């Protein structure tokens, strides 16, 4: 368990257990809890008087399970796409419980793992002259997270272009290319689902009486940007479908060439084998067996049976 505390002086302190929290809780602005368990949540509820039941509803589909507004707090959670070092996107659940004095963030991975220092500092500077409260926290959040979705969508788009360029240079295609496309499509699906879930939370926040009109206007602007990002995500799906069709078509063409080759080989071998089989029966009443030129005749017939299909396939343009 890792707890990151932001105090009133905007200093950040990292501790490893709830017991290490400062005695004067009024000095705390926000708390980020990473890798928590049920016992930790119960202890935090007792210590700060918060209702953390929303942390148990992250798997529910209903939006009411992801957004809970009370008189003394505002709580919500949503799935967040995390890009791993292996270039794979995984879902993590990010939960926020916002009170009048302290903002709580619960997650399985440290925020620093997916939001760069420069991005966080950019939005931190934007709000450094404002009093740190619920509205200021949301102002930072609605600025950072949409930018992250935009960056992640751009990464997927670049990966799609890279795969397409690499495939264009290849002469032979296999299932590996289709597997790469499927993996990218799954990554894009996670981004789309998380993006839609975050947009739903943003719409609910705009209806809250705890937010100032300025913050609601900012959320409206960010919702517009998220709509544009959603269109790019949908474009990625279309590009992936086109890319999959391209690879599938190339594989089909390559298989057709293989089948043509096998057909030509089969025809060119089967007819001479038929001739050889007939004259290999050694019946007594076969006149060619005692014919002086029987052997030459059989060899010539075999050659004709081999060459004739080649000429026929050549005229049909099966041979390049």
Secondary structure, DSSP 8 states (H G I E B T S, - for coil): -EEEEEETT--EEEESSGGGS-S-GGGEEEEEEES--HHHHHHHHHHHT---GGGG-TT-SSGGGTEEE-SSEEEEEEEEEEE-TTS-EEEEEEEEEEESS-EEEEESS-GGGTS-HHHHHHHHHHTTTS--SHHHHHHHHHHHHHHHHHHHHHHHHHHHHHHHHHHHT-S---HHHHHHHHHHHHHHHHHHHHHHHHHHHHHHHHT-TTS-HHHHHHHHHHHHHHHHHHHHHHHHHHHHHHHHHHHHHHHHHHHHHHHHHHHHHHHHHHHHHHHHHHHTS--TT-GGGS-TTHHHHHHHHHHHHHHHHHHHHHHTT---
